[in-house]
Amino acid sequence: MSGTDEPRARLTPPTDAVAPVRHADAPAPGDLLGAHYDRCFGCGTGQPHGLHLEARAGEGVSVQAEFTVKEAHQGAPGLAHGGVLATALDETLGSLNWLLRVIAVTGRLETDFVRPVPLGTVLHLDARVTAVHGRKIYSTAVGRIAGPDGEVAVRAEAVFIEVKVDHFIDNGRAEEIQAAMADPDQVKRARAFEVNP
């Protein structure tokens, strides 16, 4: 048990988990998903040193993304910081939720670092949802260098937990939430996830 007395999210779906189903209103394969929030370190354009990761909808419940490892992203001299690579995987995996049309947050992320990623590299990421069980969304991702079919550099498995928008309202900074809700693009995206009874 963790400090919250909740069992740790397992990365292996239970036997009664179901196959993911792409939502009928999900973006079409090839569509650019765009930033979910302008100030997001992973996908937002409003973060000067962010990843500026761009994700596109794939076939089924999959996405492809890429980002260029820049000077501000290094850990060891000339190499990407492991935390930045984990963030790229997390952001790509989180983009999958657009295809399910749910709001979800990372419950658990396990990352394998297979080989170093030099500065200037374009990291090509491919992610897919493998199963759904209640509010839990199981997914996997791989990051490659030297093209979408190149060498595997990083990979991850994750469990995302579906939440309501109140999760962000109750836990975020009021001024940031107010700024987001004043942005017509953010209001439009929030409405896309509203579910009518």
C-alpha positions as CSV (number, residue, x, y, z in Angstrom):
1,M,0.0,0.0,0.0
2,S,1.1,3.5,-0.8
3,G,0.9,6.5,1.5
4,T,-2.7,7.0,0.3
5,D,-3.7,3.5,1.3
6,E,-4.5,2.7,-2.4
7,P,-3.0,-0.3,-4.1
8,R,-0.3,0.6,-6.7
9,A,-1.5,0.7,-10.3
10,R,-0.3,-2.4,-12.0
11,L,1.0,-2.2,-15.5
12,T,-0.5,-5.6,-16.6
13,P,-4.3,-5.3,-17.3
14,P,-6.5,-7.6,-15.4
15,T,-8.0,-10.6,-17.3
16,D,-11.4,-8.9,-17.6
17,A,-10.0,-5.7,-19.2
18,V,-11.5,-4.8,-22.6
19,A,-9.9,-3.8,-25.9
20,P,-9.8,0.0,-26.4
21,V,-12.4,1.5,-28.7
22,R,-11.6,4.7,-30.6
23,H,-14.3,7.3,-30.0
24,A,-16.5,8.1,-33.0
25,D,-15.6,11.8,-32.7
26,A,-11.9,11.2,-32.3
27,P,-9.5,13.1,-34.6
28,A,-8.9,11.3,-37.9
29,P,-5.7,9.4,-38.5
30,G,-3.0,11.8,-39.5
31,D,-4.7,14.8,-37.7
32,L,-2.4,16.9,-35.6
33,L,-3.7,16.8,-32.0
34,G,-2.3,20.2,-30.9
35,A,-1.4,21.3,-27.4
36,H,-3.9,20.5,-24.7
37,Y,-2.6,23.6,-22.8
38,D,-0.3,26.3,-24.1
39,R,1.8,26.3,-20.9
40,C,2.3,22.5,-20.8
41,F,6.0,21.6,-20.7
42,G,5.4,18.7,-23.0
43,C,3.2,20.0,-25.8
44,G,2.6,23.7,-25.2
45,T,4.1,26.4,-27.4
46,G,4.1,28.8,-24.5
47,Q,7.0,27.1,-22.8
48,P,10.3,28.4,-24.3
49,H,12.3,25.4,-23.1
50,G,9.5,22.9,-23.4
51,L,9.5,19.8,-25.6
52,H,7.0,21.3,-28.1
53,L,6.1,17.7,-28.8
54,E,3.7,17.3,-31.8
55,A,1.4,14.3,-31.8
56,R,-0.8,13.0,-34.6
57,A,-3.6,10.6,-34.4
58,G,-2.8,7.1,-35.8
59,E,-4.8,4.1,-36.7
60,G,-7.0,2.5,-34.1
61,V,-6.1,3.9,-30.7
62,S,-2.6,5.0,-31.4
63,V,-0.6,8.2,-31.8
64,Q,2.7,9.2,-33.4
65,A,4.8,12.1,-32.0
66,E,8.2,13.6,-32.3
67,F,10.4,16.2,-30.7
68,T,13.9,17.5,-31.2
69,V,16.3,17.2,-28.3
70,K,17.7,20.7,-27.7
71,E,20.4,22.3,-25.6
72,A,17.9,22.9,-22.7
73,H,17.0,19.2,-22.6
74,Q,20.4,17.8,-21.8
75,G,21.6,15.9,-18.7
76,A,25.0,14.5,-19.3
77,P,27.1,16.7,-21.8
78,G,25.6,16.3,-25.2
79,L,22.9,13.8,-24.2
80,A,19.2,14.1,-23.4
81,H,18.2,14.1,-19.8
82,G,16.4,10.9,-18.8
83,G,13.7,12.8,-17.1
84,V,13.1,14.8,-20.3
85,L,12.8,11.5,-22.3
86,A,10.4,10.1,-19.7
87,T,8.3,13.3,-20.1
88,A,8.2,12.9,-23.9
89,L,6.9,9.3,-23.4
90,D,4.4,10.5,-20.8
91,E,3.1,13.3,-23.0
92,T,2.8,11.0,-26.0
93,L,0.9,8.4,-23.9
94,G,-1.3,11.1,-22.5
95,S,-2.2,12.2,-26.1
96,L,-3.9,8.8,-26.5
97,N,-6.8,10.0,-24.4
98,W,-7.9,12.4,-27.1
99,L,-8.8,9.3,-29.2
100,L,-10.8,7.8,-26.3
101,R,-12.4,11.2,-25.6
102,V,-11.7,11.0,-21.9
103,I,-9.8,13.2,-19.4
104,A,-7.1,11.1,-17.7
105,V,-3.9,11.5,-15.7
106,T,-0.8,9.4,-15.3
107,G,-1.3,6.8,-12.6
108,R,2.0,5.0,-13.2
109,L,4.7,5.2,-15.8
110,E,7.6,2.8,-16.1
111,T,10.4,3.8,-18.5
112,D,13.2,1.8,-20.0
113,F,16.3,3.7,-21.3
114,V,17.8,1.5,-24.0
115,R,20.4,3.8,-25.5
116,P,21.6,7.4,-25.1
117,V,19.9,10.1,-27.1
118,P,22.3,12.8,-28.4
119,L,21.4,16.5,-28.6
120,G,19.9,17.4,-32.0
121,T,18.2,14.1,-32.3
122,V,14.6,13.9,-33.5
123,L,12.9,11.4,-31.2
124,H,10.1,9.5,-33.0
125,L,7.5,8.2,-30.6
126,D,4.7,5.7,-31.2
127,A,2.1,4.9,-28.5
128,R,-1.0,2.8,-28.3
129,V,-3.7,1.9,-25.8
130,T,-3.6,-1.8,-25.1
131,A,-6.6,-2.3,-22.7
132,V,-9.2,-0.5,-20.6
133,H,-10.5,-1.6,-17.2
134,G,-13.1,0.7,-15.6
135,R,-11.3,4.1,-15.2
136,K,-7.8,2.6,-15.9
137,I,-6.3,2.9,-19.4
138,Y,-3.3,0.7,-20.1
139,S,-0.9,1.9,-22.8
140,T,2.6,1.4,-24.2
141,A,5.1,3.6,-26.1
142,V,8.4,3.4,-27.8
143,G,10.8,6.1,-28.9
144,R,13.2,5.7,-31.8
145,I,16.1,7.6,-33.2
146,A,17.2,7.9,-36.9
147,G,13.6,7.8,-38.1
148,P,10.3,6.1,-37.2
149,D,11.8,2.7,-38.0
150,G,15.2,3.4,-36.4
151,E,16.8,2.1,-33.3
152,V,14.8,1.9,-30.1
153,A,16.1,4.4,-27.6
154,V,13.4,4.5,-24.9
155,R,10.2,2.6,-24.2
156,A,7.4,2.8,-21.5
157,E,4.3,1.2,-20.2
158,A,1.7,3.2,-18.3
159,V,-1.6,3.2,-16.6
160,F,-3.7,6.4,-16.9
161,I,-6.7,7.0,-14.6
162,E,-9.8,8.7,-16.0
163,V,-10.8,11.8,-14.0
164,K,-13.4,14.6,-14.3
165,V,-12.4,18.2,-15.0
166,D,-12.9,18.9,-11.3
167,H,-9.6,17.2,-10.7
168,F,-7.8,20.1,-12.2
169,I,-10.1,22.8,-10.8
170,D,-9.8,21.4,-7.3
171,N,-6.0,20.9,-7.4
172,G,-4.6,23.6,-9.9
173,R,-3.7,27.2,-9.2
174,A,-6.7,29.4,-9.5
175,E,-5.0,32.0,-11.7
176,E,-3.8,29.4,-14.2
177,I,-7.2,27.8,-14.4
178,Q,-8.9,31.2,-14.9
179,A,-6.4,32.0,-17.7
180,A,-7.0,28.6,-19.4
181,M,-10.8,29.1,-19.2
182,A,-10.5,32.6,-20.7
183,D,-8.8,31.0,-23.7
184,P,-11.5,30.2,-26.3
185,D,-9.4,27.2,-27.6
186,Q,-9.3,25.7,-24.1
187,V,-13.0,26.2,-23.6
188,K,-13.7,24.5,-26.9
189,R,-11.4,21.5,-25.9
190,A,-13.1,21.2,-22.5
191,R,-16.5,21.1,-24.1
192,A,-15.4,18.3,-26.4
193,F,-15.0,16.1,-23.4
194,E,-18.3,17.0,-21.7
195,V,-20.7,14.0,-21.4
196,N,-24.4,14.7,-21.4
197,P,-26.4,12.3,-19.2
